[in-house]
């Protein structure tokens, strides 16, 4: 075969591949779509998933059914999506800790999010709020760190490696103080522990703790994101409290599918995601739960995840986090 014949053959093969990709995109989805969530109903991840699913279903003409599969730091939902047929009809919405922390913590299973899932889009970002029981006697981050230096203090989280645990450890790392971590099975029981005074403080989901802040049962010291909270604009950012303007301890909800999903289908879901997250009604609804709509590209999602993996790996290794 001459070089020109080879070029024509390669060109024909490329056209065939492009045509096949177009058919895949046009055919998607040929059946209802499942959207898995690794948290119980009612939380920020679940609310985001249901808001997104409602809009996606309207746009693609197929039902998008949300399934809650809580457990193992969101790994149960993510693992089920990874093992599904890679045809784009099983998706999962996960916090970025599934990618940045869990592969380092859950090392004994046959599932690894960085290997077995493709990142389609960062759907939204969120932060955590540092709250303390009034009996702790602290009203600012400076007072908290001073008291922690002077004696033993405990803080609550929704479990090892979850955003609230990581946010607190970032605070402790930045200030050089120590506090004893008390993990609970989710943010709700962790919040109850702080309310009861069993544990002094905790970085917890803003929508979960804000009603208790407004009632005076908890004191808000800071929010972890650089941008602050639209729901609590008077609460200082951790960056401001520590006088570190570049400090941003925010987290993301990432839409994923099984590795091997055809690129044309990934591109189609990515396009739909970007359009949905631009809708004012969607943005306003998420803002009510302290979430910021994003709708990134797949490439941007992967870039962000790579950076966050590098950021949290030394923290996880320092803490020696391992699954039980």
Secondary structure, DSSP 4 states (H G I P E B T S, - for coil): --HHHHHHHHHHHHHHHHHHHHHHHHH--SSPEEEEESS-TTSHHHHHHHHHHHHHHHHHTS-EEEEE---GGGHHHHHHHHTS-SSSSEEEEEETHHHHTHHHH--SSS--HHHHEEEEEEEEEE-EEEEEEGGG---SHHHHHHHHHHS--EEEESSTTSHHHHHHHHHHHHHT---EEEE-SSHHHHHHHHHHTSSSEEEEEHHHHHHHHHHTSEEEEEESSSS--SS-TTSPBHHHHTT-TT----EEEEEEEETT--HHHHHHHHHHHHHHHT-HHHHHHHHTTTEEE----HHHHHHHHHHHHHHHHHHHHHHT----
